[in-house]
Amino acid sequence: MKFKRVAVGGTFDYLHDGHIAILAKAFEIGGRVVIGIASDEMELRKDSAGIRPIEVRMRSLLETLRLEGWIERAEISVISDPFGPAVSDTGLQAIVVSPETKARAEELNKLRASKGLTALEIVEIPFVLAEDGTPISSVRVMYGEIDTHGKLLKRYAD
């Protein structure tokens, strides 16, 4: 393990292989992983449908952490802003992001610097692609276009 404490964050709606890849990288490089999961109050909208309630998303996240054997090394924090505890946690050393969230991590490092904290090392992993070569996303899963592993579902495969 390269770092004692690593951060990762998101909505974790329709937990899919892209989420698993980010979590796997975080647990590979970090002894403890601080996972920020967006609260319902953030009113996050991937589109007009919004996201599922925190209880549903949290249950899925916890189940995945248990199945993967990561639960003992996880610290879950419900966040109500884009940065959560990562903006002030002095013990954090790195953050794992996708290309979609890299700019947010750079913004986070600017905020940390303004508070006199060290920048987090940004570890970027590539998008996990669906069968059709485009990124897996919760929105695509929600609309029944793909499953959580990126397999195209029948009505979109024609």
Summary of the structure (lengths in Angstrom):
residues: 158
radius of gyration: 15.7
end to end distance: 44.6
largest distance: 54.8
contacts: 483
relative contact order: 0.20
helix: 38%
strand: 22%
